[in-house]
Structures are given as structure tokens and as C-alpha cells.
Amino acid sequence: MRFTTYSKYTGGLLDAIDLQELLDHLADFLLRSGFAGSPGQQAWWQDPEHEPNPHSIEALKEAMLRALLELGQLTPEMLRALRGQGEEAESARQELARLLDQLVERLVEEGYLNLKPGAPQGQASTDLAPGAGHVEQGKAASRQVDFQLTGKGLDFLGYRTLRHLLSALGKSSFGSHETPHLATGVETEAASRPYEFGDTMNLDIPSTLIRALRRGGPRVPLDLEYDDLMVHQAEYRSSCATVLLLDISHSMILYGEDRFTPAKKVALALSHLIRTQYPGDTLRVVTFGDRAQEIPLGELARVQVGPYHTNTAEGFRVARRILVSQKKDMRQIIMITDGKPSAITLPDGQVYKNPIGLDPRVLRETFREVAACRKAGILINTFMLARDPALVEFVSRVSELSRGKAYFANTATLGEYVVRDFLRRRTRRVK
């Protein structure tokens, strides 16, 4: 007879760590923007010779160590090891190094991260050499391996960001874009009305029978005519096409404040909201610096600001071309910026730049694009991350021309403002 002996399971520190909570805590690190361009074009506070690669496994492990400290997930022995105290510090450092390696491996195995080609599949290529005992050891190998967020990782960060934003708004549920107009549908919201050609055949059977009986009296078979048909009415719910227009000029990360990473998180949150709650809607992302271009949402995590000016006119032009091709009732541009327009694209493809003041030539071209958006029925809502008088004057004029709205926000309130505006969006039905 075969016997099975059971013993009490004693999990390790890795089992006690909530991987999703850790990933949520790492969101700013995973999405941080950085500064594009050559070393000579870096921001004044950066040291290009000693600046670590933000996408290396080494940088990821250092960020995870900080997150574990902030989350209170390290044991007292590990904390003493980090301070260099106690006789068992060396052993605790080994355990901490193994924990960080295992966390990287888990993130890869569960599909949140990918390693660049050349790294062995299924492991993070950060295993310590035999006999190694310090977290610092193995950094040379870690610097040679880069990581990137997968689609699952981006979707998770979008979900968590959206959840945080909705909790701040006091929202627990949300539905489609509401309008003040009624249409025939499945969900009953108002009194029924006579059927008209083209309506959904969502018949109000009791009302239809009553009309037939009043007209022809109670008899069998019942004489039912076209005019007897009654249909339920439901709230007309429209579809919306949105372009998120993101400023990637150098001011978005100047002075030590990263304003672009919060904008990335807003884009991911909107993407998750639209995909899960508004399946008929679309969201596209356009960045504008010296030039404007559409980027896939999957590439958003690695987009950086650069030594660019602010070509707002071309941003509007690219966004308008995208939206005009969308057959939606509602079309809107959500622009996130912190600077006045300072560049335009000339007919020959050259970029004219003038960062000093409000250049009349640049303003004229930008307002021409705003007017074209209004003519195409596209609403422009602007979210400003600065309060420079020149920017306020420019945005006020854009709002006036496009009949849109302007919001003053900071990096802490940007997401709340954008999501609130999106959820409260109301428009008339397009005939």
C-alpha cells in the first residue's frame, strides 16, 4: 500500500511579494521618458558619461530594490545587510541578490517583460556567478541585457492607472457616451413610439396589441397593420474617435520635472478604458516636436522627448487627417502640452523654428489648422501643464476657434482631468 506524507508548506520571500503590486509601484520607472538625442544634446542636469541605461536589467533591479524598500517587503536581515551591519550581512546580500533575479525571471515568465534578442529565453540573464555575495556583483552582465514592456505589461499598467484615476473621481462604473437624443435600441429608457422605417425592430408588444385592438376591436385573428407597430426608445449612444496629441518638445522634461511620463500613463489608461468599455470607439496617439507623427500604443513606453521645438500646427494636421478618415459621430483631439508653438513645416518640407515669443508666422499657420479642424467637426480640448502667459493666450485662442475647452493641470492632476472630460463628453447626434 502506497502512503503519501504531507508537510507544512513554508514559502520563501518571493511567494510573499505581490508581483502586480510591485509592477504597479514600478510604473513611473517603466514608463519614464528620458531625453532623446546625442550625448551633446542631453539636458544640462544629465551626465551622459555616467548616466545608466534606463532599460537595462541592472537599472530594473535597482528600481525593484527601491520599490521593495518603499513597500516594506524586505526582511530585517536584508535591511541590516544593506546597511552593512551584522555578521550575517554577506549571506543576506546573497539572498537579496537571488530575490531580485527571481523577480526579474517571474516578470519575464508571466509575460510582463521581454528581453532583447541575444538573452536566453526563460531567464533574465542576471544570475550571479558562483560564490558571488553582493548585489553589486554581476552588474557588467546586467548592463548588456535590455528589457521592454510587452503588450500585457502595457495593458496592466493602463488598467491600474485607470483604476487609480476612477477612484479619485469617485466613479465605480461607467458606460457609453451619453447624448440627449433618443434612438431605438435594446435598453428601454423612455416611452415607446410608432415605428418608422430604419428603426431597430425592438417592438413594444403590449402597446402594439393595444393599438390594434383599439382600431379593429377584439377579434381573432387579430388585424395588425403597419401603423399599429410601436417600438421602444433607448438613449442614443454615440461612438467617438479620439486622437491623443502629445507634446515631445524638450520643455516636457526640462528643469528636472518629467511631464511626459504622466502623459504616457494617461494614454494607456484611455486605451484600456476605450477597449473595455467603449468597443466602438478608437484611440490613436500622435506626438509632435519638430515634426508630428503617429505612434503605435505598443511603442509608447519607449518614446522619449528630445531636443525639439513645438510644431503644434503639424500635430493638428496629422490628427485631423486621421480623424477625417474615421466614420464616427464624435471626433475629438485631446492635446497635452506645456509650451507655445515655436515651429511650422514649410511647403518644401523644411522646418521653420522661432522659440522667442509668439511668432506671427507660426501662430497664423497654427490657427489655420485649428480652423480646419473646426470645419471638419473636430473638437479640440487642451490640457496645459504650464501657466506661462504666452501659452495661456495661445490656448485661449485655440479654444475660442475650436469651441473646445482648456484645462490647467499639473502632473498629479492631469490624468484625473483628462478622464473626467472624456467621461462627461456630450455632443449632439450627427444627422
TIZA-956390 format. One line per 8 residues: number of its first residue (from 1); for each residue z, y, x of C-alpha. Coordinates in steps of 0.5 Angstrom, whole numbers, plus 500, padded with zeros to 3 digits. Each point is the difference from the previous one (the first is absolute). Layout:
<vexzas>
NUM> Z,Y,X ~ ...
</vexzas>
This chain:
<vexzas>
1> 500,500,500 ~ 498,507,503 ~ 505,505,500 ~ 499,508,501 ~ 505,504,503 ~ 501,508,497 ~ 503,505,504 ~ 501,507,499
9> 494,505,502 ~ 502,505,505 ~ 495,505,500 ~ 498,505,506 ~ 500,507,500 ~ 492,500,499 ~ 502,497,493 ~ 505,506,498
17> 495,505,501 ~ 496,502,494 ~ 493,501,503 ~ 497,504,494 ~ 506,505,501 ~ 498,500,508 ~ 493,501,498 ~ 501,506,495
25> 505,503,506 ~ 494,500,505 ~ 495,503,495 ~ 500,507,504 ~ 499,497,506 ~ 495,495,498 ~ 496,506,497 ~ 502,505,505
33> 493,504,501 ~ 501,502,508 ~ 495,505,503 ~ 492,498,501 ~ 496,503,506 ~ 500,499,507 ~ 506,501,504 ~ 499,507,502
41> 499,502,492 ~ 507,497,499 ~ 506,504,496 ~ 504,504,505 ~ 506,496,499 ~ 497,494,502 ~ 500,497,507 ~ 493,496,500
49> 502,496,506 ~ 507,497,498 ~ 498,500,492 ~ 501,493,498 ~ 494,497,496 ~ 503,500,493 ~ 496,494,498 ~ 503,495,505
57> 505,495,499 ~ 504,503,504 ~ 501,506,496 ~ 500,496,494 ~ 506,496,503 ~ 504,507,502 ~ 499,502,493 ~ 502,494,497
65> 507,501,504 ~ 501,507,498 ~ 499,497,492 ~ 505,494,501 ~ 505,505,503 ~ 499,505,494 ~ 500,494,495 ~ 507,498,503
73> 496,493,502 ~ 503,499,507 ~ 506,496,502 ~ 506,503,503 ~ 498,496,506 ~ 493,502,500 ~ 502,508,500 ~ 505,498,506
81> 494,498,503 ~ 496,506,499 ~ 506,504,503 ~ 500,495,506 ~ 508,498,498 ~ 503,493,501 ~ 499,494,504 ~ 495,497,495
89> 495,506,500 ~ 495,496,503 ~ 500,495,495 ~ 500,505,494 ~ 494,503,503 ~ 496,494,500 ~ 502,498,493 ~ 498,507,498
97> 493,500,504 ~ 499,493,497 ~ 501,503,493 ~ 495,506,501 ~ 495,494,502 ~ 501,496,494 ~ 500,506,495 ~ 493,502,503
105> 498,493,499 ~ 502,500,493 ~ 496,506,498 ~ 494,497,503 ~ 501,493,497 ~ 502,504,493 ~ 493,504,500 ~ 503,507,501
113> 497,501,507 ~ 494,498,504 ~ 500,499,508 ~ 494,503,503 ~ 495,495,503 ~ 502,496,506 ~ 507,499,498 ~ 502,493,498
121> 500,498,492 ~ 506,499,497 ~ 505,503,505 ~ 501,507,502 ~ 499,499,508 ~ 506,503,501 ~ 504,494,503 ~ 505,501,505
129> 499,497,507 ~ 505,494,502 ~ 506,503,502 ~ 499,507,497 ~ 506,503,497 ~ 498,507,499 ~ 497,504,494 ~ 496,504,505
137> 497,494,504 ~ 493,498,497 ~ 498,507,499 ~ 494,499,504 ~ 497,494,496 ~ 502,504,493 ~ 496,506,502 ~ 494,496,501
145> 500,498,492 ~ 499,505,495 ~ 502,498,492 ~ 497,503,494 ~ 502,500,493 ~ 496,495,495 ~ 498,502,493 ~ 506,496,498
153> 504,505,504 ~ 497,506,498 ~ 501,497,492 ~ 507,499,501 ~ 501,507,503 ~ 496,503,495 ~ 505,496,495 ~ 506,502,503
161> 498,507,501 ~ 498,501,492 ~ 507,497,498 ~ 504,505,504 ~ 496,505,497 ~ 500,498,493 ~ 508,499,501 ~ 500,507,502
169> 496,502,494 ~ 505,496,495 ~ 494,496,498 ~ 501,493,499 ~ 493,498,496 ~ 493,504,500 ~ 493,498,496 ~ 493,503,500
177> 498,507,500 ~ 502,503,493 ~ 496,505,496 ~ 501,504,494 ~ 494,496,497 ~ 500,494,496 ~ 495,494,500 ~ 499,493,497
185> 504,495,504 ~ 504,494,500 ~ 507,504,501 ~ 502,503,493 ~ 502,508,501 ~ 498,503,493 ~ 498,500,493 ~ 493,496,499
193> 494,503,498 ~ 493,498,498 ~ 495,496,504 ~ 495,504,504 ~ 494,497,504 ~ 502,498,507 ~ 508,500,499 ~ 503,493,502
201> 501,495,494 ~ 508,501,500 ~ 500,499,493 ~ 506,502,496 ~ 499,494,495 ~ 505,503,494 ~ 497,507,500 ~ 493,497,500
209> 502,495,494 ~ 504,506,496 ~ 493,504,500 ~ 496,494,498 ~ 505,499,494 ~ 500,507,498 ~ 493,500,500 ~ 498,494,497
217> 506,497,496 ~ 504,493,501 ~ 495,495,500 ~ 497,494,504 ~ 496,500,504 ~ 502,507,503 ~ 495,505,500 ~ 500,503,507
225> 496,506,502 ~ 499,504,507 ~ 503,506,497 ~ 507,495,499 ~ 501,499,507 ~ 506,503,503 ~ 502,500,508 ~ 506,501,504
233> 500,506,504 ~ 504,500,507 ~ 501,505,505 ~ 493,502,504 ~ 502,498,507 ~ 495,502,506 ~ 498,498,507 ~ 501,504,506
241> 496,501,506 ~ 504,503,506 ~ 499,502,507 ~ 506,501,504 ~ 498,505,505 ~ 504,500,507 ~ 500,506,505 ~ 500,497,507
249> 500,506,504 ~ 504,501,506 ~ 505,504,496 ~ 502,494,496 ~ 504,497,506 ~ 502,507,504 ~ 507,502,501 ~ 503,493,500
257> 499,499,493 ~ 496,495,498 ~ 497,502,493 ~ 494,495,500 ~ 504,493,499 ~ 504,502,494 ~ 492,502,497 ~ 499,493,502
265> 505,497,496 ~ 498,504,494 ~ 493,497,501 ~ 503,493,500 ~ 505,501,494 ~ 494,503,496 ~ 496,494,502 ~ 505,495,497
273> 501,504,494 ~ 493,500,498 ~ 498,493,502 ~ 506,497,496 ~ 501,505,494 ~ 493,503,499 ~ 495,495,502 ~ 494,504,497
281> 502,506,505 ~ 497,501,507 ~ 503,503,506 ~ 496,502,506 ~ 503,503,507 ~ 496,506,504 ~ 503,503,506 ~ 498,507,502
289> 501,503,507 ~ 494,503,504 ~ 496,495,495 ~ 501,496,494 ~ 499,493,499 ~ 502,495,495 ~ 505,494,503 ~ 502,493,497
297> 507,500,498 ~ 501,494,505 ~ 499,505,505 ~ 505,505,498 ~ 505,497,504 ~ 497,502,507 ~ 497,506,498 ~ 502,506,505
305> 500,507,499 ~ 496,504,506 ~ 498,506,504 ~ 496,502,493 ~ 499,506,496 ~ 501,500,493 ~ 493,499,497 ~ 502,501,492
313> 493,501,498 ~ 497,494,502 ~ 506,496,498 ~ 499,503,493 ~ 492,498,500 ~ 502,493,502 ~ 505,499,495 ~ 495,503,495
321> 494,495,502 ~ 505,494,499 ~ 503,502,493 ~ 493,502,497 ~ 498,493,501 ~ 506,498,496 ~ 499,499,493 ~ 507,502,498
329> 503,504,494 ~ 504,504,505 ~ 498,501,507 ~ 505,504,505 ~ 502,502,507 ~ 507,500,503 ~ 500,504,506 ~ 505,499,505
337> 500,506,506 ~ 504,504,504 ~ 495,505,502 ~ 495,505,498 ~ 493,499,501 ~ 497,501,507 ~ 493,496,501 ~ 494,499,496
345> 494,496,501 ~ 494,504,501 ~ 493,497,497 ~ 498,498,507 ~ 506,495,501 ~ 504,505,505 ~ 507,501,498 ~ 502,508,500
353> 507,501,501 ~ 505,506,500 ~ 507,499,500 ~ 502,507,500 ~ 502,503,493 ~ 496,498,494 ~ 492,501,502 ~ 496,502,494
361> 494,496,502 ~ 505,494,500 ~ 503,502,493 ~ 493,501,497 ~ 498,493,501 ~ 506,497,498 ~ 501,504,494 ~ 492,498,498
369> 502,492,501 ~ 506,502,495 ~ 496,503,495 ~ 495,494,501 ~ 506,495,498 ~ 502,504,494 ~ 493,500,498 ~ 500,492,500
377> 506,500,496 ~ 505,498,506 ~ 507,503,500 ~ 503,502,507 ~ 507,499,501 ~ 503,503,506 ~ 507,498,504 ~ 502,504,505
385> 504,498,506 ~ 501,507,503 ~ 501,507,497 ~ 496,505,504 ~ 498,506,496 ~ 493,499,502 ~ 500,493,498 ~ 503,502,493
393> 495,505,499 ~ 494,495,501 ~ 503,494,496 ~ 502,505,494 ~ 492,502,500 ~ 498,493,500 ~ 505,498,494 ~ 497,506,496
401> 493,498,502 ~ 501,493,498 ~ 505,501,495 ~ 505,495,503 ~ 507,500,503 ~ 503,502,506 ~ 507,497,503 ~ 504,502,505
409> 503,494,503 ~ 503,497,507 ~ 500,493,503 ~ 506,498,496 ~ 498,502,493 ~ 492,499,501 ~ 500,493,497 ~ 504,502,494
417> 496,506,498 ~ 493,496,501 ~ 502,494,496 ~ 503,504,495 ~ 494,504,499 ~ 496,494,500 ~ 504,497,494 ~ 500,506,496
425> 493,502,501 ~ 497,501,493 ~ 493,502,498 ~ 495,501,494 ~ 495,494,498 ~ 493,501,503 ~ 495,499,495
</vexzas>
